Amino acid sequence: MGYDVNRFHGEVDDELICSICSGVLENPLQAPSCEHAFCTDCIKEWLSRMPTCPVDRLHVAIDDLKPTSRILRNLLCRLVIDCDYSKSGCTSKLKLDQLPNHCLECDYNPEKPSSCTECRLTIPKSQLSDHVCVRDLRSVVSKQEEQISYCTTRISELEQQIKHLTEKFRSLSCLVRGFNSHCPANMMESFEQDEIERWVHTLPRARITRWGGMISTPDNTLQETVRRALIDSGCPMNLVAELMENAHERRWPPGLSTLEIRQRNRKAYHNFVCRKIPGRQAVVVMSCDNTRMNQEMLLDPGLVMIFAHGIE
């Protein structure tokens, strides 16, 4: 509900009047299209019954309402109004935006917090005449004891929940350890191998036209771009680091370890089955693809070859 127009000093513009309650706008909101403004409580109650603007009947939903313009808010703030407790004797006249803070501290406000001179207990001013220190202090202590009792009960309940969850965690841990202890090592290896092969078969076959373009010791930036391309291709995360370690001479197999040895084995590595790393001049040579190759030419699970050019 809006403010009573009779509480204001001076003329109040019609644009500042709520057309629902006929009072001066209180916490106003406006319709989005027609921009008619109303008290927040008034327009929400209206729209709960009829989703149209009270002035021009355009469709409006509660969620469509928006704050009023800065100009309208400034006009409201400049209005001079009597204190809420003027009938109780307050003679203050203040601007509308100052009213809330003034009313909290107004000496005529019966709910203004006041302190007892004897026990220092803070209570509403209207209750001071009926205040009895011992009785009211006991009431405060009783409420605090109830709060402490409630908190103690909640703590006990939470401790029980923690205990229950801890026991469940221990049970699950035992199950996991039991599974691991009874699961054959070759079964786990088979799972990992299946995952690797599934990924390898998603990569296209590559044909290397210029083996001389191979970079034996690629710089860190180039290695990082290839590592990122491996991750983006779906390479199992536990395999990425291992493959990238096999991307230069210090980790290459004996048959590829130096330029001289590579020249000597040139015909052999022409037989590699290579898989293209998407978006890069690089390939992976995986053990599962090259079972017929001499073991001196392979690393398990595979190696990365990075080229300057020459991959189709």
N, C-alpha and C positions, 0 to 999 in steps of 0.2 A: 504493500500500500504506500502511496505517496505522502508527502508532507502536507499538512493543512495550510492552504493558501493564506489564511488569516494570521499565521505566525510570522509572515514575512513583512519586512519594512520596504516600502516602495512598490512600484508596479512590477508584476511578474509577466513576462512575455508568454503569449499563448503557446508558443513552440516548446515551452518548458513545462507544460501541463500534460499529465497522462490522461488520455481520452477514455480510459477504462474506469479509473477511480476519481478523476477530476482533481487530484492533488498534484503538487509539484513533484516532478520525477525523482524517484529514489532508486539508486543503483540501476540506471536505465540501460536497456538493450533496444536495438532497432531491427526492423525487418530488413532483409538484404536488398530487395528490389525497390520498394517504395520509400524506404528509410524512415518510416514513421516510428517514433520512439515511445516506449512505455516503461513503467516500473517493472523490474525483473519479476517480482512475485505476481504482479497483475497479469503480465503477458503469458507467463508459464501456466498459470491457472486457466487462463482463457484458452490457450492452445491445447490444453489437456482435454477440453470439451469440444473445441471447434478449431480445426487447423487452418484458419484464415485470418488475415489482418483485420482488426476491429474497425479500421477506418475505411478501407477500400475493398475488403473481402478477397484480396489476392491470396493465393495459397501460401501458407507459411508453416514450416515444421519447427519444433523447438530447437533442433540441431542447426537450423538455418540462421538463428538469431546471432547477432554480432554486436560488439561494443559500439557505442555511439561515437560520433566524431569528436575530435579534440576541441573544436570551437564550442559545441554544445556543452561539453563537460566544463569548459572554462566559464561559460555563462552561468551555469548552475553554481559553480564554486564562488562566484562574486555576489550571489544573493545573500542578504543579511536576514538572519532568522533569530527568533527568541529561543532560549534554552528549553530543553525538554521539561525542565522542572520550574518553568516560569510561574505556574499556578501554585507552586509550593513556596515561592518567594524569591527565586533567582531572577535578577534584573539584567543578566548578561545578554548582549546582542552581538552576535558574531557571524562571520562568514560561514556558509554551509559546509565547506570542507573542514572547518575547525570544530564543528559540532560534536563528532564522536569523541575526540580526545577530551574536550571540555566536559562532556557529560560524565565521563569516567571519574573525573576529579572534582566534579561539582559538589559543593558542601550540602546541597539540597537533595542529592541523590541518596535515597534510602539504602541502596545496595553498595554504596561506596565502602571499600574495605577500611576498617578502623581497628586500631590496636587498643586493647584493654590496658589501662594504666597499672593494674595490679599484676596480672599474670602474663601480659604481653601477647596474649592470643589475638590473632587477627580474625575479625568477624565482620559481617555487614553492619553498617551503622544503625540500621533499623532494629537490630537485635541486641544492641548494647544495653538497653534498659532492662531486658529480661535475662541478661547474661549472669551466670553464676560460675565463678572461676573453677571451683573444684569439680562441679558437675560437668562443665563443658570440657575441661582438661581430661577428665575420665573418659568422656565420649571420644575425644581425639585419640587417646591412648588405645581405647577399645578398637577403633577403626584401624589403627596401625597394627595392632595385634592380629586382626583379621587378615590384613594384607600380608603380614609375615607368615601367618599360618597357610594362606593360599600359596605364597611363593615356596614355602617349605614343601607343601604337597606336590607342587609342579616339579620341583627339583627332584623329589623322590621318584615321581613318574618318569622323568627324563632319564634318571640314573638306571631305572629298570629297562627302559627302551634301549639305552646304550649297552647294557649288559646283554640283552636279548640279541641285538645286532652283532655284538662281539662274538657271541656263541655261534651265530649263523655264519659269520665270516670264518671262524675257525673250522667249522664243519665243511664249508666250501673249499677252504685251503687244503684240508685233509683229502677231500675228493680229488682235487687237482693233482696233489702229490701222488695219490694212489693211481690215478690215470697215467701220469707220466712214468711211474715206476713199472707199470704193467704194459705200457705201450712199447712194442719193439722199436729199437732204433731205426731198423730198416723201414718200418712203417712211416715214421716221421720224415725220413729222407725221401720216401716215395711221395708224400704229400708235397714237400718242397719242390721236388723234381717236376711233379705234375703242374705246379703253379708256374714254374719257369717255362715249361714247354708250351703252356697255354699262351703265355705272353709272347714267346718267340714266334709262334705261328700267326700272331696278329701283325707282325712286321713284314713288309714286302721284301722279296729277294732283290739283291743288288748285284750289278755287274760292274767290276772295277776295270776301267779301260787304261788307267795309267797308275800302275803300282809305284812308279817313281815319285808320285805326288804324296806318298805317305809321310806324315810328320811324326818322327820318332819321339820327340820331346816337346809336345804342345805346351804353350804357356798357360798360366792359371786361368786367364780370362776365357780362352778358348775351351779349356776343360770344363769350366763352369757352365758355358752355354750348352755343351754336349750333355753334361750331367742333368741340366734342367730339361733338355729334350727327352732324355731317358725317362725321367719322372712323368713328363706329360704324355709319354707313349703308354704309360701303365706298367712300367717295369716294377716288379716287387721291390719295396723300399729296402729290404735287407740285401738286395742284390746290387743296387745302384752303386754304393760305395765300393763294393768288391770289384765291379766291372771297371770303375774309374781308376782304381789302383792299377788295373791291368791295361792302362792306356798309354804306356811309354816304355822305353827300352829296359829300365831297371826291373820291371816285373814281367817282361815278355818271356815266352818259353825259349829254350835253348836254340831252336831252329830259326828264331827271329831276333835274337838278342843284340846283334850288331849289323851294321850296314854290309860288311863283308860276308857274314853268314847269310844274310838275306839275298845277296847277289848269287851266292852258291846254291841256295834253295829256291831260286826264282820259279822254277817249273813246279815245285811242290805247292807253293802257296797260291798258284793259279787255280788249284783245285779246291780252294776254300769255298764252302757255302756261306755266303755273307748275307746279313740282313740290314737293310737301310734304316738308320736312325732318322725318323721323320724330320724334315726341315734342315738337316745338317749334312755337310760333306764328311760323313762318318758312318761306320758300320760296326755291328757286333758280329764276332765269330764265336758261336756257341758250341760247346762240346756235344750237346744233344743233336746238333745239325751235322756234325763232322766226325761221326764215329769211325769212319774208315781212314781218317787221316793219321799219320804218324804222331805218336804222343809228344814227340819233341817239338811239334808245331802247334800244340794246343795248351791252353790253361783251363782248369776247371773252376767255375762253370763256363767261363768264356773270357774273351778280351775285346777291347775297343780299339779300332783303328781309325785315326783321324787323318783326313786328306786335305790338301790344299785345293785339289780339283780331281776330276776323273772318275766320278761315280755316277752310274746310270741306274 
